[in-house]
Structure formats: structure tokens, C-alpha cells
Amino acid sequence: MARSIKKGPYVDEKLLKKVLKANPDDGAVIKTWARNSQISPEMVGFAFGVHNGKDFIEVKVTEEMVGHRLGEFSSTRKFIKHGGKMQKEIEQKKKDAEIAAAKASKTS
């Protein structure tokens, strides 16, 4: 048996208290900074605002999420796009195609 299994799941105590007090039907978002807290069956149906370092990302908990960590569903890195010459050419072709399609629809 792995040591982590023997220790059991980690659920933040303050977060668990908030979950037990709240009602899942009212739709209130429970804000938390405890990204390392595991999702327990009591949390199913609630909406959490998980902090990603800058903002709170809303996460609706479903049954498939039980056993995972809250931080897995709130990414800390923001992907914008790959740069470079090839990417600019691809974007230009896409833009030209949209313009051509708009002109074709106007003439028809």
C-alpha cells in the first residue's frame, strides 16, 4: 500500500465546513484558495471559485470529479497563441478566406 493511500484523502477543514453549511440549490459560489484539497462526495453539485493566482475560476463539481484535486480544474497558465512567421501566414490566409466568403455572399 502506498503511503498516500494509508494517510487518506486531504480535504481542507474550512472548505468542508463551508460545504456542509451551504445549500447546492441556491447556486452560490464557494470561494477557496485550497487548490490541493481533494473533491469528496459531499461536494458534488456545488460551485467552487478556485483561485488560480489572479482570479477565481468557477468549477461545478460532478460525480466524475470525486478523488481529483480542485486545482486540476483551474489552470494557472494562460495560453495565448504560438507566434512566428508560419502562424502569421496561417492567420492571414484565414482572414482572406473570410473576406472572400463575405464578398461572395454579398454578390449572391
N, CA, C and O atoms as CSV, one atom per row, in Angstrom:
chain,resi,resn,atom,element,x,y,z
A,1,MET,N,N,0.846,-1.176,0.000
A,1,MET,CA,C,0.000,0.000,0.000
A,1,MET,C,C,0.893,1.241,0.000
A,1,MET,O,O,1.848,1.333,0.771
A,2,ALA,N,N,0.574,2.175,-0.858
A,2,ALA,CA,C,1.331,3.422,-0.912
A,2,ALA,C,C,1.021,4.267,0.320
A,2,ALA,O,O,-0.070,4.187,0.884
A,3,ARG,N,N,1.966,5.053,0.715
A,3,ARG,CA,C,1.810,5.855,1.930
A,3,ARG,C,C,0.652,6.846,1.785
A,3,ARG,O,O,-0.075,7.083,2.750
A,4,SER,N,N,0.470,7.425,0.599
A,4,SER,CA,C,-0.588,8.412,0.410
A,4,SER,C,C,-1.972,7.789,0.574
A,4,SER,O,O,-2.895,8.454,1.044
A,5,ILE,N,N,-2.127,6.524,0.195
A,5,ILE,CA,C,-3.404,5.842,0.376
A,5,ILE,C,C,-3.649,5.587,1.855
A,5,ILE,O,O,-4.778,5.706,2.331
A,6,LYS,N,N,-2.593,5.234,2.582
A,6,LYS,CA,C,-2.720,4.964,4.007
A,6,LYS,C,C,-3.111,6.220,4.777
A,6,LYS,O,O,-3.866,6.147,5.746
A,7,LYS,N,N,-2.594,7.378,4.345
A,7,LYS,CA,C,-2.899,8.633,5.028
A,7,LYS,C,C,-4.332,9.083,4.781
A,7,LYS,O,O,-4.914,9.771,5.619
A,8,GLY,N,N,-4.903,8.709,3.657
A,8,GLY,CA,C,-6.266,9.107,3.355
A,8,GLY,C,C,-6.310,10.404,2.567
A,8,GLY,O,O,-5.285,11.063,2.385
A,9,PRO,N,N,-7.503,10.772,2.096
A,9,PRO,CA,C,-7.627,11.982,1.277
A,9,PRO,C,C,-7.488,13.250,2.118
A,9,PRO,O,O,-7.835,13.275,3.298
A,10,TYR,N,N,-6.977,14.290,1.482
A,10,TYR,CA,C,-6.856,15.578,2.152
A,10,TYR,C,C,-7.983,16.490,1.686
A,10,TYR,O,O,-8.091,16.807,0.501
A,11,VAL,N,N,-8.810,16.902,2.620
A,11,VAL,CA,C,-9.854,17.886,2.343
A,11,VAL,C,C,-9.679,18.998,3.361
A,11,VAL,O,O,-9.660,18.746,4.566
A,12,ASP,N,N,-9.551,20.233,2.880
A,12,ASP,CA,C,-9.362,21.381,3.749
A,12,ASP,C,C,-10.546,21.500,4.712
A,12,ASP,O,O,-11.701,21.452,4.288
A,13,GLU,N,N,-10.257,21.656,6.010
A,13,GLU,CA,C,-11.311,21.684,7.025
A,13,GLU,C,C,-12.246,22.872,6.848
A,13,GLU,O,O,-13.462,22.727,6.969
A,14,LYS,N,N,-11.685,24.049,6.561
A,14,LYS,CA,C,-12.524,25.238,6.382
A,14,LYS,C,C,-13.448,25.073,5.174
A,14,LYS,O,O,-14.609,25.483,5.204
A,15,LEU,N,N,-12.924,24.478,4.131
A,15,LEU,CA,C,-13.722,24.263,2.929
A,15,LEU,C,C,-14.857,23.274,3.214
A,15,LEU,O,O,-15.985,23.477,2.764
A,16,LEU,N,N,-14.564,22.225,3.945
A,16,LEU,CA,C,-15.586,21.241,4.287
A,16,LEU,C,C,-16.688,21.857,5.145
A,16,LEU,O,O,-17.862,21.527,4.977
A,17,LYS,N,N,-16.315,22.757,6.070
A,17,LYS,CA,C,-17.316,23.456,6.878
A,17,LYS,C,C,-18.219,24.315,6.008
A,17,LYS,O,O,-19.432,24.353,6.216
A,18,LYS,N,N,-17.629,25.011,5.026
A,18,LYS,CA,C,-18.423,25.846,4.121
A,18,LYS,C,C,-19.391,24.998,3.308
A,18,LYS,O,O,-20.528,25.404,3.066
A,19,VAL,N,N,-18.938,23.817,2.886
A,19,VAL,CA,C,-19.784,22.934,2.087
A,19,VAL,C,C,-20.944,22.417,2.921
A,19,VAL,O,O,-22.077,22.365,2.442
A,20,LEU,N,N,-20.678,22.037,4.149
A,20,LEU,CA,C,-21.740,21.497,4.996
A,20,LEU,C,C,-22.772,22.560,5.359
A,20,LEU,O,O,-23.943,22.235,5.554
A,21,LYS,N,N,-22.358,23.827,5.454
A,21,LYS,CA,C,-23.290,24.916,5.767
A,21,LYS,C,C,-24.115,25.321,4.551
A,21,LYS,O,O,-25.277,25.699,4.698
A,22,ALA,N,N,-23.538,25.249,3.358
A,22,ALA,CA,C,-24.179,25.761,2.150
A,22,ALA,C,C,-25.216,24.794,1.600
A,22,ALA,O,O,-25.253,23.615,1.951
A,23,ASN,N,N,-26.056,25.338,0.723
A,23,ASN,CA,C,-27.083,24.562,0.043
A,23,ASN,C,C,-26.753,24.551,-1.449
A,23,ASN,O,O,-26.592,25.623,-2.031
A,24,PRO,N,N,-26.646,23.386,-2.095
A,24,PRO,CA,C,-26.257,23.362,-3.515
A,24,PRO,C,C,-27.318,23.958,-4.438
A,24,PRO,O,O,-27.005,24.330,-5.569
A,25,ASP,N,N,-28.565,24.056,-3.978
A,25,ASP,CA,C,-29.643,24.547,-4.830
A,25,ASP,C,C,-29.638,26.064,-4.998
A,25,ASP,O,O,-30.153,26.568,-5.997
A,26,ASP,N,N,-29.067,26.808,-4.039
A,26,ASP,CA,C,-29.111,28.273,-4.139
A,26,ASP,C,C,-28.117,28.825,-5.153
A,26,ASP,O,O,-28.217,29.994,-5.525
A,27,GLY,N,N,-27.160,28.021,-5.610
A,27,GLY,CA,C,-26.249,28.429,-6.681
A,27,GLY,C,C,-25.139,29.356,-6.253
A,27,GLY,O,O,-24.475,29.938,-7.111
A,28,ALA,N,N,-24.907,29.521,-4.971
A,28,ALA,CA,C,-23.829,30.390,-4.501
A,28,ALA,C,C,-22.474,29.739,-4.773
A,28,ALA,O,O,-22.318,28.524,-4.653
A,29,VAL,N,N,-21.504,30.567,-5.140
A,29,VAL,CA,C,-20.155,30.081,-5.417
A,29,VAL,C,C,-19.347,30.128,-4.127
A,29,VAL,O,O,-19.302,31.160,-3.457
A,30,ILE,N,N,-18.710,29.017,-3.779
A,30,ILE,CA,C,-17.869,28.937,-2.585
A,30,ILE,C,C,-16.438,29.239,-3.010
A,30,ILE,O,O,-15.819,28.447,-3.721
A,31,LYS,N,N,-15.910,30.383,-2.578
A,31,LYS,CA,C,-14.550,30.766,-2.946
A,31,LYS,C,C,-13.541,30.021,-2.091
A,31,LYS,O,O,-13.742,29.840,-0.890
A,32,THR,N,N,-12.450,29.589,-2.720
A,32,THR,CA,C,-11.419,28.874,-1.979
A,32,THR,C,C,-10.052,29.074,-2.614
A,32,THR,O,O,-9.922,29.247,-3.826
A,33,TRP,N,N,-9.051,29.047,-1.769
A,33,TRP,CA,C,-7.663,29.077,-2.209
A,33,TRP,C,C,-7.038,27.686,-2.062
A,33,TRP,O,O,-5.876,27.496,-2.422
A,34,ALA,N,N,-7.787,26.717,-1.542
A,34,ALA,CA,C,-7.277,25.370,-1.262
A,34,ALA,C,C,-7.293,24.535,-2.537
A,34,ALA,O,O,-8.158,23.676,-2.709
A,35,ARG,N,N,-6.337,24.787,-3.430
A,35,ARG,CA,C,-6.253,24.062,-4.691
A,35,ARG,C,C,-5.862,22.604,-4.483
A,35,ARG,O,O,-6.191,21.751,-5.307
A,36,ASN,N,N,-5.162,22.313,-3.388
A,36,ASN,CA,C,-4.680,20.953,-3.136
A,36,ASN,C,C,-5.724,20.078,-2.450
A,36,ASN,O,O,-5.463,18.902,-2.199
A,37,SER,N,N,-6.875,20.612,-2.147
A,37,SER,CA,C,-7.928,19.855,-1.491
A,37,SER,C,C,-8.579,18.894,-2.478
A,37,SER,O,O,-8.899,19.270,-3.606
A,38,GLN,N,N,-8.772,17.645,-2.042
A,38,GLN,CA,C,-9.416,16.656,-2.902
A,38,GLN,C,C,-10.925,16.851,-2.882
A,38,GLN,O,O,-11.492,17.326,-1.898
A,39,ILE,N,N,-11.560,16.479,-3.974
A,39,ILE,CA,C,-13.017,16.591,-4.080
A,39,ILE,C,C,-13.631,15.345,-3.461
A,39,ILE,O,O,-13.330,14.220,-3.859
A,40,SER,N,N,-14.501,15.570,-2.478
A,40,SER,CA,C,-15.163,14.460,-1.791
A,40,SER,C,C,-16.605,14.353,-2.285
A,40,SER,O,O,-17.103,15.286,-2.916
A,41,PRO,N,N,-17.283,13.244,-2.014
A,41,PRO,CA,C,-18.663,13.077,-2.476
A,41,PRO,C,C,-19.630,14.126,-1.924
A,41,PRO,O,O,-20.664,14.391,-2.539
A,42,GLU,N,N,-19.310,14.726,-0.777
A,42,GLU,CA,C,-20.183,15.757,-0.209
A,42,GLU,C,C,-20.187,17.024,-1.056
A,42,GLU,O,O,-21.108,17.834,-0.952
A,43,MET,N,N,-19.168,17.203,-1.894
A,43,MET,CA,C,-19.013,18.428,-2.680
A,43,MET,C,C,-19.745,18.377,-4.018
A,43,MET,O,O,-19.804,19.386,-4.721
A,44,VAL,N,N,-20.300,17.231,-4.382
A,44,VAL,CA,C,-20.958,17.093,-5.679
A,44,VAL,C,C,-22.174,18.009,-5.733
A,44,VAL,O,O,-23.000,18.029,-4.821
A,45,GLY,N,N,-22.264,18.763,-6.819
A,45,GLY,CA,C,-23.396,19.667,-7.013
A,45,GLY,C,C,-23.103,21.109,-6.652
A,45,GLY,O,O,-23.888,21.996,-6.986
A,46,PHE,N,N,-22.002,21.362,-5.985
A,46,PHE,CA,C,-21.649,22.721,-5.573
A,46,PHE,C,C,-20.813,23.398,-6.644
A,46,PHE,O,O,-20.195,22.738,-7.479
A,47,ALA,N,N,-20.802,24.718,-6.611
A,47,ALA,CA,C,-19.948,25.514,-7.493
A,47,ALA,C,C,-18.867,26.152,-6.628
A,47,ALA,O,O,-19.161,26.808,-5.629
A,48,PHE,N,N,-17.612,25.953,-7.025
A,48,PHE,CA,C,-16.484,26.499,-6.288
A,48,PHE,C,C,-15.786,27.550,-7.129
A,48,PHE,O,O,-15.672,27.409,-8.347
A,49,GLY,N,N,-15.324,28.596,-6.481
A,49,GLY,CA,C,-14.467,29.581,-7.115
A,49,GLY,C,C,-13.046,29.256,-6.709
A,49,GLY,O,O,-12.628,29.609,-5.607
A,50,VAL,N,N,-12.290,28.591,-7.575
A,50,VAL,CA,C,-10.939,28.136,-7.251
A,50,VAL,C,C,-9.947,29.196,-7.722
A,50,VAL,O,O,-9.954,29.580,-8.891
A,51,HIS,N,N,-9.110,29.660,-6.828
A,51,HIS,CA,C,-8.160,30.733,-7.135
A,51,HIS,C,C,-7.009,30.190,-7.958
A,51,HIS,O,O,-6.433,29.155,-7.625
A,52,ASN,N,N,-6.668,30.898,-9.051
A,52,ASN,CA,C,-5.581,30.443,-9.910
A,52,ASN,C,C,-4.352,31.333,-9.783
A,52,ASN,O,O,-3.426,31.219,-10.586
A,53,GLY,N,N,-4.326,32.204,-8.805
A,53,GLY,CA,C,-3.211,33.116,-8.621
A,53,GLY,C,C,-3.585,34.538,-8.969
A,53,GLY,O,O,-2.948,35.485,-8.507
A,54,LYS,N,N,-4.614,34.695,-9.780
A,54,LYS,CA,C,-5.074,36.025,-10.180
A,54,LYS,C,C,-6.580,36.166,-10.013
A,54,LYS,O,O,-7.050,37.153,-9.447
A,55,ASP,N,N,-7.337,35.193,-10.498
A,55,ASP,CA,C,-8.792,35.244,-10.487
A,55,ASP,C,C,-9.357,33.979,-9.846
A,55,ASP,O,O,-8.635,33.017,-9.584
A,56,PHE,N,N,-10.660,34.008,-9.602
A,56,PHE,CA,C,-11.357,32.817,-9.147
A,56,PHE,C,C,-12.049,32.198,-10.353
A,56,PHE,O,O,-12.900,32.832,-10.977
A,57,ILE,N,N,-11.688,30.966,-10.681
A,57,ILE,CA,C,-12.278,30.240,-11.802
A,57,ILE,C,C,-13.413,29.384,-11.257
A,57,ILE,O,O,-13.210,28.596,-10.333
A,58,GLU,N,N,-14.617,29.535,-11.828
A,58,GLU,CA,C,-15.765,28.787,-11.337
A,58,GLU,C,C,-15.707,27.342,-11.813
A,58,GLU,O,O,-15.536,27.069,-13.001
A,59,VAL,N,N,-15.852,26.418,-10.859
A,59,VAL,CA,C,-15.801,24.982,-11.140
A,59,VAL,C,C,-17.055,24.345,-10.563
A,59,VAL,O,O,-17.289,24.406,-9.356
A,60,LYS,N,N,-17.868,23.730,-11.431
A,60,LYS,CA,C,-19.044,22.981,-10.983
A,60,LYS,C,C,-18.620,21.533,-10.784
A,60,LYS,O,O,-18.111,20.900,-11.709
A,61,VAL,N,N,-18.824,21.011,-9.593
A,61,VAL,CA,C,-18.356,19.664,-9.255
A,61,VAL,C,C,-19.404,18.635,-9.662
A,61,VAL,O,O,-20.583,18.758,-9.328
A,62,THR,N,N,-18.943,17.607,-10.399
A,62,THR,CA,C,-19.797,16.485,-10.787
A,62,THR,C,C,-19.244,15.203,-10.165
A,62,THR,O,O,-18.188,15.215,-9.533
A,63,GLU,N,N,-19.956,14.118,-10.348
A,63,GLU,CA,C,-19.543,12.844,-9.744
A,63,GLU,C,C,-18.229,12.322,-10.301
A,63,GLU,O,O,-17.479,11.651,-9.593
A,64,GLU,N,N,-17.940,12.626,-11.574
A,64,GLU,CA,C,-16.697,12.142,-12.191
A,64,GLU,C,C,-15.469,12.803,-11.587
A,64,GLU,O,O,-14.364,12.278,-11.722
A,65,MET,N,N,-15.634,13.941,-10.925
A,65,MET,CA,C,-14.507,14.688,-10.364
A,65,MET,C,C,-14.074,14.193,-8.983
A,65,MET,O,O,-13.023,14.604,-8.492
A,66,VAL,N,N,-14.850,13.328,-8.351
A,66,VAL,CA,C,-14.540,12.864,-6.996
A,66,VAL,C,C,-13.187,12.155,-6.997
A,66,VAL,O,O,-12.939,11.272,-7.819
A,67,GLY,N,N,-12.321,12.549,-6.075
A,67,GLY,CA,C,-10.982,11.977,-5.971
A,67,GLY,C,C,-9.911,12.844,-6.602
A,67,GLY,O,O,-8.728,12.672,-6.310
A,68,HIS,N,N,-10.305,13.774,-7.464
A,68,HIS,CA,C,-9.348,14.690,-8.077
A,68,HIS,C,C,-9.148,15.902,-7.164
A,68,HIS,O,O,-9.865,16.072,-6.179
A,69,ARG,N,N,-8.182,16.726,-7.497
A,69,ARG,CA,C,-7.911,17.941,-6.735
A,69,ARG,C,C,-8.640,19.122,-7.387
A,69,ARG,O,O,-8.863,19.131,-8.597
A,70,LEU,N,N,-9.007,20.111,-6.575
A,70,LEU,CA,C,-9.688,21.286,-7.105
A,70,LEU,C,C,-8.806,22.049,-8.086
A,70,LEU,O,O,-9.307,22.607,-9.062
A,71,GLY,N,N,-7.505,22.080,-7.838
A,71,GLY,CA,C,-6.584,22.824,-8.682
A,71,GLY,C,C,-6.460,22.276,-10.094
A,71,GLY,O,O,-6.017,22.990,-10.994
A,72,GLU,N,N,-6.842,21.024,-10.306
A,72,GLU,CA,C,-6.762,20.432,-11.637
A,72,GLU,C,C,-7.723,21.095,-12.620
A,72,GLU,O,O,-7.506,21.048,-13.831
A,73,PHE,N,N,-8.779,21.710,-12.102
A,73,PHE,CA,C,-9.813,22.280,-12.950
A,73,PHE,C,C,-9.713,23.798,-13.051
A,73,PHE,O,O,-10.594,24.441,-13.623
A,74,SER,N,N,-8.655,24.370,-12.503
A,74,SER,CA,C,-8.429,25.808,-12.558
A,74,SER,C,C,-6.982,26.041,-12.973
A,74,SER,O,O,-6.081,26.059,-12.135
A,75,SER,N,N,-6.771,26.218,-14.264
A,75,SER,CA,C,-5.422,26.341,-14.798
A,75,SER,C,C,-4.763,27.644,-14.345
A,75,SER,O,O,-5.410,28.688,-14.265
A,76,THR,N,N,-3.469,27.562,-14.051
A,76,THR,CA,C,-2.730,28.734,-13.598
A,76,THR,C,C,-1.996,29.424,-14.733
A,76,THR,O,O,-1.497,30.535,-14.557
A,77,ARG,N,N,-1.923,28.795,-15.879
A,77,ARG,CA,C,-1.220,29.372,-17.021
A,77,ARG,C,C,-2.208,29.687,-18.137
A,77,ARG,O,O,-3.137,28.921,-18.394
A,78,LYS,N,N,-1.997,30.814,-18.789
A,78,LYS,CA,C,-2.898,31.265,-19.839
A,78,LYS,C,C,-2.198,31.140,-21.186
A,78,LYS,O,O,-1.204,31.819,-21.445
A,79,PHE,N,N,-2.728,30.261,-22.048
A,79,PHE,CA,C,-2.162,30.083,-23.375
A,79,PHE,C,C,-2.772,31.123,-24.301
A,79,PHE,O,O,-3.995,31.218,-24.403
A,80,ILE,N,N,-1.944,31.895,-24.971
A,80,ILE,CA,C,-2.436,32.904,-25.899
A,80,ILE,C,C,-2.376,32.346,-27.311
A,80,ILE,O,O,-3.420,32.085,-27.909
A,81,LYS,N,N,-1.192,32.157,-27.855
A,81,LYS,CA,C,-1.019,31.510,-29.147
A,81,LYS,C,C,0.462,31.347,-29.409
A,81,LYS,O,O,1.299,31.996,-28.782
A,82,HIS,N,N,0.770,30.469,-30.346
A,82,HIS,CA,C,2.135,30.345,-30.798
A,82,HIS,C,C,2.416,31.472,-31.777
A,82,HIS,O,O,1.545,31.847,-32.562
A,83,GLY,N,N,3.595,32.000,-31.738
A,83,GLY,CA,C,3.926,33.099,-32.633
A,83,GLY,C,C,4.757,32.634,-33.796
A,83,GLY,O,O,4.861,31.438,-34.070
A,84,GLY,N,N,5.346,33.585,-34.475
A,84,GLY,CA,C,6.246,33.261,-35.561
A,84,GLY,C,C,5.654,33.523,-36.922
A,84,GLY,O,O,4.477,33.859,-37.056
A,85,LYS,N,N,6.482,33.364,-37.923
A,85,LYS,CA,C,6.126,33.666,-39.302
A,85,LYS,C,C,5.027,32.740,-39.835
A,85,LYS,O,O,4.102,33.197,-40.507
A,86,MET,N,N,5.128,31.454,-39.538
A,86,MET,CA,C,4.143,30.495,-40.036
A,86,MET,C,C,2.754,30.792,-39.477
A,86,MET,O,O,1.762,30.713,-40.202
A,87,GLN,N,N,2.680,31.130,-38.205
A,87,GLN,CA,C,1.395,31.417,-37.576
A,87,GLN,C,C,0.751,32.651,-38.207
A,87,GLN,O,O,-0.461,32.673,-38.418
A,88,LYS,N,N,1.556,33.687,-38.512
A,88,LYS,CA,C,1.027,34.897,-39.148
A,88,LYS,C,C,0.484,34.584,-40.537
A,88,LYS,O,O,-0.554,35.116,-40.929
A,89,GLU,N,N,1.181,33.720,-41.288
A,89,GLU,CA,C,0.710,33.336,-42.610
A,89,GLU,C,C,-0.616,32.584,-42.534
A,89,GLU,O,O,-1.506,32.824,-43.350
A,90,ILE,N,N,-0.758,31.698,-41.587
A,90,ILE,CA,C,-1.988,30.928,-41.418
A,90,ILE,C,C,-3.147,31.866,-41.083
A,90,ILE,O,O,-4.238,31.737,-41.639
A,91,GLU,N,N,-2.904,32.808,-40.174
A,91,GLU,CA,C,-3.949,33.755,-39.798
A,91,GLU,C,C,-4.336,34.650,-40.971
A,91,GLU,O,O,-5.514,34.965,-41.141
A,92,GLN,N,N,-3.378,35.058,-41.767
A,92,GLN,CA,C,-3.653,35.906,-42.930
A,92,GLN,C,C,-4.500,35.152,-43.954
A,92,GLN,O,O,-5.433,35.722,-44.520
A,93,LYS,N,N,-4.181,33.863,-44.201
A,93,LYS,CA,C,-4.970,33.055,-45.130
A,93,LYS,C,C,-6.411,32.905,-44.641
A,93,LYS,O,O,-7.352,32.972,-45.432
A,94,LYS,N,N,-6.573,32.704,-43.341
A,94,LYS,CA,C,-7.902,32.556,-42.768
A,94,LYS,C,C,-8.702,33.850,-42.926
A,94,LYS,O,O,-9.888,33.821,-43.253
A,95,LYS,N,N,-8.043,34.976,-42.690
A,95,LYS,CA,C,-8.690,36.276,-42.818
A,95,LYS,C,C,-9.090,36.543,-44.268
A,95,LYS,O,O,-10.187,37.039,-44.525
A,96,ASP,N,N,-8.208,36.218,-45.220
A,96,ASP,CA,C,-8.507,36.394,-46.640
A,96,ASP,C,C,-9.691,35.530,-47.067
A,96,ASP,O,O,-10.530,35.965,-47.855
A,97,ALA,N,N,-9.756,34.313,-46.547
A,97,ALA,CA,C,-10.867,33.415,-46.877
A,97,ALA,C,C,-12.194,33.971,-46.344
A,97,ALA,O,O,-13.220,33.868,-47.016
A,98,GLU,N,N,-12.179,34.554,-45.151
A,98,GLU,CA,C,-13.397,35.145,-44.597
A,98,GLU,C,C,-13.858,36.324,-45.431
A,98,GLU,O,O,-15.053,36.482,-45.681
A,99,ILE,N,N,-12.912,37.160,-45.867
A,99,ILE,CA,C,-13.253,38.309,-46.694
A,99,ILE,C,C,-13.839,37.858,-48.034
A,99,ILE,O,O,-14.827,38.422,-48.503
A,100,ALA,N,N,-13.234,36.849,-48.644
A,100,ALA,CA,C,-13.734,36.317,-49.904
A,100,ALA,C,C,-15.142,35.731,-49.733
A,100,ALA,O,O,-15.991,35.906,-50.607
A,101,ALA,N,N,-15.389,35.053,-48.643
A,101,ALA,CA,C,-16.712,34.475,-48.388
A,101,ALA,C,C,-17.739,35.583,-48.182
A,101,ALA,O,O,-18.875,35.458,-48.639
A,102,ALA,N,N,-17.363,36.654,-47.508
A,102,ALA,CA,C,-18.280,37.767,-47.295
A,102,ALA,C,C,-18.620,38.458,-48.611
A,102,ALA,O,O,-19.770,38.838,-48.833
A,103,LYS,N,N,-17.620,38.623,-49.493
A,103,LYS,CA,C,-17.870,39.244,-50.800
A,103,LYS,C,C,-18.757,38.354,-51.666
A,103,LYS,O,O,-19.622,38.847,-52.390
A,104,ALA,N,N,-18.542,37.057,-51.588
A,104,ALA,CA,C,-19.351,36.117,-52.379
A,104,ALA,C,C,-20.809,36.126,-51.915
A,104,ALA,O,O,-21.720,36.010,-52.734
A,105,SER,N,N,-21.029,36.261,-50.621
A,105,SER,CA,C,-22.397,36.276,-50.105
A,105,SER,C,C,-23.100,37.593,-50.437
A,105,SER,O,O,-24.322,37.614,-50.582
A,106,LYS,N,N,-22.345,38.703,-50.561
A,106,LYS,CA,C,-22.947,39.987,-50.928
A,106,LYS,C,C,-23.411,39.986,-52.376
A,106,LYS,O,O,-24.473,40.528,-52.680
A,107,THR,N,N,-22.642,39.395,-53.267
A,107,THR,CA,C,-22.999,39.389,-54.677
A,107,THR,C,C,-24.145,38.430,-54.981
A,107,THR,O,O,-24.845,38.623,-55.975
A,108,SER,N,N,-24.354,37.427,-54.178
A,108,SER,CA,C,-25.422,36.446,-54.423
A,108,SER,C,C,-26.765,36.932,-53.965
A,108,SER,O,O,-27.760,36.220,-54.104
